Amino acid sequence: MNLYQEIKDKKEKISVVGLGYVGMPLAIAFAKKAEVIGVDINSWKIEQYHKGIDVTNEVGDKALKETTAHFTDDTEALKDAKFHVVAVPTPINGDKSPNLDPVIGASKTVGKNLTKGSIVVYESTVYPGVTEDICIPILEEESGLKCGEDFKVGYSPERINPGDKVHRLETIVKIVSGMDDESLDIIAKTYEMIIEAGVHRAESIKVAEAAKVIENSQRDINIAFMNELAIVFDKMGINTDHVLKAAGTKWNFLNFTPGLVGGHCIGVDPNYFIYRAEQLGYHSQIILSGRKINEQMAAFVAENTVKKLIKADKKVKGAKVGIMGVTFKENCPDVRNSKVLELIEELDEYEIETVIYDPVADQDELKNESEVELSEKEELTDLDAVIFAVAHNEFKDLTIDEIDKLFLDEKIMIDVKTMFEEEEMKDKGYTYWNL
């Protein structure tokens, strides 16, 4: 009997290491089919899960209360599992180089509790080679076991889209890979227990690692193209949204829009590819150029906010500007690497007073990311301008009358996500600008 069959028969357990936006949906899904141990070193997060509170907003409180998964911050619980999934974040350092500390730390933790016959699958985004060249040696050193003989390793990149209730874990094809045919087969069959869309068996671990990195690099480049168009069209006095709607009538025009590219995937993953390419002596051109364009968009939005204040004869220094949304994307509490935080910093440089409101953001995570403090909705009054930075549903549902009440006098709207129609807002007396 192989490990897959033992997991299916609930004779062996699955562990998920890292219970965030990726790990939590995995743990909940696997628990419907197998015995699951969810491990996270964040004790506060585990406490919330025990209370049935989903701090990720990915699975919902109801699913947490009903799941059979066991959540703990006791890493020794990993000894009770044979199939380990590592789903910790892989951020970047200040110099844009990969920060592998979380995945290295998780490898040490799993290694210390690894038993013979186990399989370790990494889901964390890395550049090709990390799993085999960095993680395996750590697992061997910490466990005293030999990879290939005593345990095996695989890689299955996460494809979770935070906040997306349509493209969910179960409905997205899962890439799987293993160090040999046996491990690949066990890993594939184990994931097939929960992935309705099926799995794609990659030829090697490096192929699977590379596939993940280029997925988000491709998206980053496409958005960078849109952002560059937005910069040029702004100089031409043309509304970018109108251009994209016109061009989008052609069947093969790609549906991308300009925006602030943050978060822990699109704004991070290309740097892993760039870093590895540099190590091999190749200086990235297209990917690096895309990154440079996207990195300057917060400053571009801030500059246009200042221009609109000046045109309205408002004093820039001391102007009171409302910021609607601080998360990296709509309807998602995640504030990691949010470019709205950079936008706020840019406005601070002009000594503009910002009043920041976000009904969705994880406030505890926000404290770790910046010194930004959220305001209550009632504090959004007497504003000189409002920047709609994130397209939360609550903001989309605002009526014109409700928005009117936010302003002191002249109504200046900066619509980063093009949530509103330019003509309608101008008809209502707004000075309107969209990205």
C-alpha angles and dihedrals in degrees: 000000000000129000094262092057091046090052091047090050089047092241092120129037137231120224125202114201112203117030103208133111091315104032099046097058088046094052092047093048095046091047089064089064107023147017108281136192115194114200128191128160090216101098093189091056091050090051090054091049091051088054089052094250115140105208090183095056086217102112103015132236093273093059090049093052092048100043123108091211115121113227121201145155090213104106092195087074085078088077087073093061132073101186110059124190116194111205105164123139122264107206130174131250125242090269090054093251118136116274103213095171095108094050091043090049092048090049090054091049094049091043093055090054100036120128131196116279094029130137122212117201121190120210098170115113111254139154117265111285101029096105095051102030101039111016101043095054089051092050090049094047095048096043101036086225129124120243112233092024107046100019139002137219138216141170129225114171117223116243099183113146104205114230093011111125094180103050098049134164092267096047100048120084108249122223111218132183138173138192090246140003094272095052091043091054094049093045093047094049092046092054091043086066089072108018109089092184091057133235136279113220107219119211094238144357091256091054090053092047091050093047091058095048095050094047091067094034089059091051091046091054093048092051090046089057090052091048091051089051090050091054092050095042089051089058089048093050092241124138106241093207091057091051093049093049090052094046090044091068087079111091096231100042109120114240103231128137134199120259151128105299109211138126131095098290120036094031092046113030098067088060089061090056093045091049094051092045090053090052088056093049099258120124109213114233112174098032093044092047090052091051092051092052094048092047092060098052097091089058090047092055091046092051092052091048089055091047091054091049090051093048089053089054091245122147108250098204106075095010112151112231126181117219112205108202132003104191121104092248141009123287092003125110094213113118098171112134091352111174089210086075088057090048090055090050090051091052090048088059088063089048090244115159110234126202107197123201128178123158092189107043122113100243095197091053089046090059089056092049102045148340091260114129123203122232129215119257089248090063091065095097138120091019124171092204139359125216114201096203101163127036099227114168090242090061093047089054094056115115123225089250091055091049091047090061091061094069134084095211123308110052114227117177125188106193107193095174096038092240094155135050114256095216094050093049093048090049087055091055099262128146095224133192128171131185 
